[in-house]
Amino acid sequence: MSHNKHKVCIKVPKVYDWVTRQIDLPLISFNGEALDDIFECVNNGITPPEELCEFLAAHPGYTVHCDLLENSILCQEIAQHNGRQQVNVTLPSGETVTLEKVKVLVKGLVQVTIRDNNGNVICRTDDIQFATAQTFFLCAPEGTEVDCHITYFQCDADVICDENFQQLDISILICLDVQMEANVKLEVEAAICRPRQELPAEDVLCPVGVFPPQCPEIFPGTSRK
């Protein structure tokens, strides 16, 4: 198989800056009527009591679980009135660089379930929204865009039922990955990749010439310095 290299022009997202931040969100709590209203409980067809703690008293050994709802994450840049503000930042080396102030919004939905000691769901909350706005100082010149996503998510929930407190507490930890990107065109020396022959070898009927021919004499042409 021939792998003669030649110059090609490719369009790729260039990463201008990239950081990861661990974020502990403020505690989310529900108590009083809000605690009872957010849960829907079932009791073998019998209408459960209006108060959650009264209902749970009849289910010793229950466990509380918190889960992120699938495809509920929103992560995007918050537009600033006058665009991204430039800020001078001193590096550990003592050098001063100019970066841009970038604000990022992260929102999502979780749901808390309570299971009895047999693992059956006996109570379930409505969808609970969480949100955080984070500020980053990044290399983010005009034309770059934010690419952000959550690389790790942890949600813990606890229902407290005692004389002083009757409440649901939710703690959320996320690892937020933020990149500043822009599409660029690069001239590189490369060879076109083709699929290998499948093993065991058989008569091949599928065509492999899936890429159109290039005009190297015109584009990219010789290197421009």
Stockholm file with secondary structure:
# STOCKHOLM 1.0

chainA/1-225         MSHNKHKVCIKVPKVYDWVTRQIDLPLISFNGEALDDIFECVNNGITPPEELCEFLAAHPGYTVHCDLLENSILCQEIAQHNGRQQVNVTLPSGETVTLEKVKVLVKGLVQVTIRDNNGNVICRTDDIQFATAQTFFLCAPEGTEVDCHITYFQCDADVICDENFQQLDISILICLDVQMEANVKLEVEAAICRPRQELPAEDVLCPVGVFPPQCPEIFPGTSRK
#=GR chainA/1-225 SS CCCCCEEEEEEEEEEEEEEEEEEECCCEEEETHHHHHHEEECCTTSCCCSSHHHHHTTSTTCEEEEEECTTCCEEEECCCTTSSCEEEEECTTSCEEEEEEEEEEEEEEEEEEEECTTSCEEEEECCEEEEEEEEEEECCCTTCEEEEEEEEEEEEEEEEESSSCEEEEEEEEEEEEEEEEEEEEEEEEECCCCCCCCSSCCCCCSCCCCSCCCCTTTTTCSCCC
#=GC SS_cons         CCCCCEEEEEEEEEEEEEEEEEEECCCEEEETHHHHHHEEECCTTSCCCSSHHHHHTTSTTCEEEEEECTTCCEEEECCCTTSSCEEEEECTTSCEEEEEEEEEEEEEEEEEEEECTTSCEEEEECCEEEEEEEEEEECCCTTCEEEEEEEEEEEEEEEEESSSCEEEEEEEEEEEEEEEEEEEEEEEEECCCCCCCCSSCCCCCSCCCCSCCCCTTTTTCSCCC
//
